[in-house]
C-alpha cells in the first residue's frame, strides 16, 4: 500500500503529484518498483506524467473520480495505457463520482479566498 497527496507547492517540486508520491511509497513498502496487481485510486484524472509513471510502475488499474479537461491525460487524448507498442497495458476507469469534483471545487474555492 502507498499513499500520497499533492506536494508541489510545499516542496516547490513539479514532480510531487499525489500519484507520483503514492507510487514511490507503494514501491518502498513492497520492496519492488513493480506494482503488479496494484490499483491506484485518485480524485482527479491523472496527467500524462502520472499516467506514464503508472505504466512504468506496472500498475494494474487506475480509478479516478473527476475529469481534468485541461490537464488530464485521457481528456487530452493520451492513451498510453492502451498503446499496443508499449510493454505494459493497464485499465483506467473514470468512476464519474460527482463528490470528487465537489471536493476539488470546495478546496480550491477556499484556497483562492485565503490567498
N, C-alpha and C positions, 0 to 999 in steps of 0.2 A: 504494500500500500504506500502511496505517496500523496502528499498534499502540497498545494501551492496557491498563492494568490498574487495578484499583480503588484510588483515591487519596483516598477520602472521609475516612479518619482522618488521613492525613498532611497533607492540605490543609484539613481541617475544612470541607469543601465537600460539601453534599448532592448536588450535580450531578456529582461526579467519579467516576461509574461507569465501568467499563472500556469499555463500548460508546461512551459519550459521548466519551471521550478518543480512542478508536480512530477514530471518525467525524471528529473535529476534525483528527486527524493525517493521515488519508487525504485530507480536503479540502485541507489545506495542501499535501501532497505532489503532489496532482493539479492544484492551482491552480483548483479549482472546488468549489462546495458540492454540486453534483450528482454523486452517486456512482453514476451509471448503469453497469450491468454489474458492480458490485462486490458481493462477498459478505462477510458478517460472520460470523466463527466465534467462539463464546463457550462457556465451560464451563457457565455457568448460564443458565437461561431468562431472557430479558430482562424487566425490569419494564415497566409501562405507559409510563413516561417514555422509556425506551430504545427501546421499540417505536415510539413516536410520533416520536422523533428519527430513527430509521431511515427512517420513512415520509417525513419532511420532507427527508431527505438523498437520497431516491430510491434507497436500497439495493435491490438486485435480490433477494437471498436472505439469510436468516439461518439458520445452523446452530447448534444448541446441544445439549449433552450431558446435562445434569442438569435435571430438573424442579424448580420452586420453587413448591410448593403455597401458600405464604403470601405470595409477592410477585411471582410470575411472571405476566406479562400473560395468556398463554394459559390457565394454570391458574385464573386468576381470571375468565376469560371475556371478556377484552378482545381482540377480534379485529380491531383497526383495520386491519391489513394486508390484510384481505379485504373491508372495508366498501366497497360499491359507490358510496357517497356521496362518497368521498374521491377526490382527483385522482391518487393513485398507489397501486397494489396490488402486493404482492410476496409471495413464499413464505417461510414459516418452517417449518423442519424439525427435529423432535426426532430426533436420531440414536441416542438411548437408549444412550449409552455409559456403562456402569457405572463405568468408570475415572474419568470426570468427577466422579461422585458421591463416589467414594472419595478423590479428590484434595481435594475440598472438606471432607469429613469429617475427613481427616487434618490438613489445615491448621488448621481451626477447633478441633480437639481439642488440638493443640499450643498454639495461641494461648490457649485457656482455661486450660491448665495453667500457662502463663507469667504470666498476669495475676493 
